Amino acid sequence: MKRWIVFWNILAKDMRTYYLKPPNISWGIVFPLAWTAMFFIRSGSGLDSIPAMLPGVMAVSVLFGTTSMLAVTVTFEKKGRSFERLLLAPIPLELLMLAKTSGAILFGVANAFVPVLMAMFLADLSGVAWGPLVPAIILIAVSSTFLGLFIAVSVSEVFEAQTFSNFFRFPMLFLCGLFFPIEKLPVFLRPLSYILPLTYGADVLHASIRNAGRMPLALDFILLVVFCAALFTVSLRNIRRKWIT
Amino acid sequence: MTRPPAIQVRRLAKCFDEVQAVVGIDFDVREGELFGFLGPNGAGKTTTINMLTGLVRPDSGTIRIAGIDCSNDPKAAQHLMGVVSDESNLYPELTGFENLGFCGALYGMDKPDREARARELLDRFGLADAGGRKFAGYSRGMKRKLTIAAGIIHRPRILFLDEPTTGIDVASARQIRQLIAHLNAGDTTVFLTTHYIEEAERLCDRIGFIVKGRIVRIDTVEDLMRRTEGRHVVEFAVTRGAPTLCEAILETFPDLQCEAVSDGAVRVESSEPVRIGPLVRFIEDRDAEVSEARKVRPSLEEVFVKVTGIEATAMKQEKEKGKMGGGA
């Protein structure tokens, strides 16, 4: 049994049927563009503000792109029962779900670089540390995708997937330190910040783009990996418990 | 050394919340056999098939597929299986050809192999011209045929078919039955659930009746039919008043059993050969004409009704209603 054939074909099918559809490509471009424009206008400090707002825009683009897409596509396939075909395939569930989530991860990473490409024409990004930035974006995309998977396993309708995604996404955005420093949050909210994967991803982004990280990069990366592993493990356990009843 | 049964089930049970869907069933399906699993809605057919294919975890009992214990190595067992669920669950946005190719890839088939096989199956299922069209645009019968083709793309040893002909047109259903028979002739073991008794009678080597999660009988079609041997049934087509005539026949001929099949048909049953002459005269003396009298061969449907106590037509109508309304 050539497992790479299964992995590649699930990924290729999802890319073609979901992520590379014109509405999603336009969403992937328009959404970061709109966020960039919004923050740019709001900051009022001209082109110099671009590096400061880049981490926020990148993280938002990844978070919204990945969680929505995965939760919706998996719920859609579950509802149409085509997901049963995947569960019946003679491959381990771990490999199947990795294949299923890879499309969303790639979509999220591509979304993150749309604002970077735009920023390249408007600001000087020579000081950006790409070494930690690229793996951080990948890990943010992985953790957000696995959050989308966790949501998909918890709901049965597509609209529930959307609603439940927002339940996680909006608090995460405001608590992770992207737009307000964690130190300025009310004391009782601060512990919540530290149980969000995006907090550590945002810290690496701030460190890479503006040299303004608060925690050691190694700690950020370790915690991001731990969050990814935990979300994937919990989601797989829930799939076994809820979908293979 | 003898080969293990294609499917071996022992004391298999499953409970959903308060409902005991399957109650400790046992059966074997031999290699190359076409085994029919019959029962009304909610009898436990789909739960059983889902347990056999690994979509539902049994509460207790064992399942062996070609000797492989499914609780130890479900994925090895799944490699030998093809599964056609009771709904056409392919990808609406892919073409027929792409759907088959994707399903082949799920079993690790190389691209040239799965593409050649997809073309062969599209041709065999009469879908060659529709292979480039999206699945969403297929008719119900075409969807069903493509779903079966997807179930056999990887040449499985054992094929599970859940209600393959429900809710589709007569011509497509007939073609699907021919395809099932052809597959079975080619040594594929087939596990078929259906509520069409005539379909099971025509196709299956052996049949299991399941009611309320329990198997009430398993036998070959011939042995099941033998239960009705020694019964003699004659049906009279009459011009009017079959129910009244029936009551009169029962009063006058106490040895006979009589039933009005419709307003224009009376069915008489006896353990002795039925003497037609006196009955025709009796009916015609009551101002009704007999246009036809014919001996009726007892059907598997009657065996089913006798064994399960469930009216087969009611079962069929219930299922069709469920399908049209989108239920399963």
Interface residues (C-beta under 8 A of the other chain):
Chain A: M1 K2 R3 I5 V6 W8 N9 I10 K13 T17 G80 R81 S82 E84 R85 L86 L87 L88 A89 P90 I91 P92 I244 T245
Chain B: F16 T53 G54 L55 V56 R57 K75 A76 Q78 H79 M81 V83 S85 E87 N89 L90 Y91 P92 E93 L94 F102 C103 A105 L106 Y107 G108 M109 D110 A150
